[in-house]
Amino acid sequence: MAYHFADLYDAAELGDIELVKKIVTKQPELLHEKDEYEFSVLHGAVMTDDVDLIAYLVAQGADVHAKNDEGITPLHIALYPEVAEALIAHGADIHASAHDGSTPLHTQVADGEERLDVVELLLAKGANPNKKDMDGQTPYDIAREREDEEMMALFE
């Protein structure tokens, strides 16, 4: 059976590491493909909390610096702190800027309270809380605009 990039992306997004391994073993070139929005397999994998999946994909050659058509890296959208930490351990850039100037810290703050742990990790790893995006907003400005007191407290 021939696989397509969508098969690999879907398996990664669902955290099905066995299917991911099967697809990558048969068609390793799929690791370097992207979808129509330039999402890579790692963009899908960060929707899970499976650090083993992240480690496997990176070991097989998946790019932790991959950007989609808006310049968003997997670290910008990682849902879980352990996944964000795994990406950073594999060389992901905590200062990477998307096309709008937002860093992973901006994006994680904008996603709100469910990302407090990821924001805390990014700050601990040295993410710049004073970096302005193209709208002139810092991550703190975004938290203040959202009236997110818990998030704002992380910056104090």
Phi, psi and omega per residue, in radians:
M1 nan 2.289 3.074
A2 -1.540 2.330 3.113
Y3 -1.725 2.825 3.072
H4 -2.112 2.877 3.132
F5 -0.955 -0.714 -3.121
A6 -1.004 -0.609 3.114
D7 -1.126 -0.768 3.135
L8 -1.170 -0.795 3.140
Y9 -1.041 -0.833 -3.126
D10 -1.086 -0.729 3.124
A11 -1.116 -0.713 3.118
A12 -1.152 -0.777 -3.122
E13 -1.094 -0.558 3.111
L14 -1.486 -0.133 -3.131
G15 1.305 0.410 -3.131
D16 -1.504 1.425 -3.033
I17 -1.109 -0.570 3.139
E18 -1.160 -0.749 3.096
L19 -1.187 -0.685 3.083
V20 -1.001 -0.829 -3.137
K21 -1.080 -0.722 3.135
K22 -1.076 -0.797 -3.120
I23 -1.168 -0.795 -3.110
V24 -1.139 -0.648 3.102
T25 -1.100 -0.734 -3.117
K26 -1.368 -0.640 -3.057
Q27 -2.452 1.270 -3.085
P28 -1.075 -0.380 3.132
E29 -1.106 -0.401 3.137
L30 -1.118 -0.415 3.116
L31 -1.027 -0.455 -3.039
H32 -1.790 0.085 3.109
E33 -1.587 2.906 3.100
K34 -2.409 2.853 3.102
D35 -1.507 -3.006 -3.058
E36 -1.152 -0.292 3.088
Y37 -1.801 0.186 3.118
E38 1.230 0.370 3.043
F39 -1.315 2.367 3.097
S40 -1.659 3.038 3.107
V41 -1.078 -0.593 3.115
L42 -1.176 -0.552 3.057
H43 -1.039 -0.645 3.088
G44 -1.278 -0.720 -3.074
A45 -1.125 -0.491 -3.105
V46 -1.303 -0.029 3.049
M47 -1.393 -0.170 3.115
T48 -1.849 3.042 3.049
D49 -1.852 0.411 -3.022
D50 -1.620 1.649 -3.136
V51 -1.184 -0.473 3.091
D52 -1.156 -0.642 3.086
L53 -1.119 -0.792 3.109
I54 -1.036 -0.856 -3.126
A55 -1.051 -0.745 3.123
Y56 -1.076 -0.862 -3.098
L57 -1.072 -0.742 3.124
V58 -1.149 -0.731 3.119
A59 -1.078 -0.511 3.132
Q60 -1.501 -0.067 3.073
G61 1.958 0.095 3.083
A62 -1.129 2.487 -3.026
D63 -1.592 1.992 3.121
V64 -1.211 -0.250 -3.141
H65 -1.697 0.068 -3.096
A66 -0.986 2.408 3.110
K67 -2.107 2.514 3.061
N68 -1.468 -2.956 -3.063
D69 -1.224 -0.139 3.057
E70 -1.857 0.063 -3.135
G71 1.448 0.239 -3.123
I72 -1.438 2.260 3.089
T73 -1.657 2.914 3.059
P74 -0.977 -0.608 -3.137
L75 -1.141 -0.548 3.095
H76 -1.022 -0.568 -2.989
I77 -2.057 0.184 3.122
A78 -1.044 2.257 -3.072
L79 -1.473 -0.382 -3.009
Y80 -2.222 2.474 -3.102
P81 -1.070 -0.610 -3.133
E82 -1.176 -0.553 3.082
V83 -1.276 -0.747 3.084
A84 -1.036 -0.742 3.132
E85 -1.131 -0.692 3.100
A86 -1.104 -0.737 3.106
L87 -1.068 -0.783 3.136
I88 -1.108 -0.736 3.116
A89 -1.057 -0.487 3.124
H90 -1.659 0.225 3.003
G91 1.753 0.126 3.110
A92 -1.063 2.479 -3.077
D93 -1.538 1.975 -3.137
I94 -1.221 -0.232 -3.135
H95 -1.812 0.129 -3.101
A96 -1.008 2.335 3.135
S97 -1.848 2.340 3.000
A98 -1.364 3.094 -3.111
H99 -1.053 -0.482 3.127
D100 -1.571 0.136 3.112
G101 1.487 -0.023 -3.130
S102 -1.331 2.453 3.066
T103 -1.700 3.032 3.039
P104 -0.968 -0.601 3.127
L105 -1.128 -0.756 3.081
H106 -1.002 -0.854 -3.060
T107 -1.137 -0.745 -3.127
Q108 -1.167 -0.693 3.088
V109 -1.102 -0.752 -3.124
A110 -1.091 -0.475 -3.141
D111 -1.357 -0.154 2.955
G112 1.560 -2.888 -2.937
E113 -1.043 -0.452 3.124
E114 -1.208 -0.149 3.125
R115 -1.921 0.262 -3.139
L116 -0.917 -0.770 -3.109
D117 -1.128 -0.659 3.127
V118 -1.216 -0.734 3.111
V119 -1.069 -0.789 3.117
E120 -1.028 -0.749 3.106
L121 -1.097 -0.823 -3.128
L122 -1.050 -0.723 3.100
L123 -1.115 -0.747 3.130
A124 -1.111 -0.529 -3.135
K125 -1.487 -0.011 3.052
G126 1.771 0.254 3.081
A127 -1.050 2.466 -3.058
N128 -1.424 1.906 -3.128
P129 -1.312 -0.167 -3.098
N130 -1.782 0.011 -3.140
K131 -1.196 2.287 3.121
K132 -1.703 2.479 3.032
D133 -1.489 -3.038 -3.084
M134 -1.187 -0.264 3.044
D135 -1.560 0.026 -3.141
G136 1.408 0.256 -3.108
Q137 -1.741 2.409 2.985
T138 -1.582 2.909 3.050
P139 -0.988 -0.671 3.102
Y140 -1.080 -0.734 3.112
D141 -0.991 -0.695 -3.141
I142 -1.138 -0.775 3.117
A143 -1.088 -0.722 -3.139
R144 -1.142 -0.738 3.119
E145 -1.067 -0.614 3.133
R146 -1.432 -0.092 -3.074
E147 0.980 0.702 -3.105
D148 -1.679 1.584 -3.033
E149 -1.130 -0.676 3.111
E150 -1.086 -0.743 3.132
M151 -1.158 -0.769 -3.137
M152 -1.043 -0.642 -3.125
A153 -1.097 -0.493 3.118
L154 -1.142 -0.391 -3.102
F155 -1.612 -0.059 -3.099
E156 -1.599 nan nan
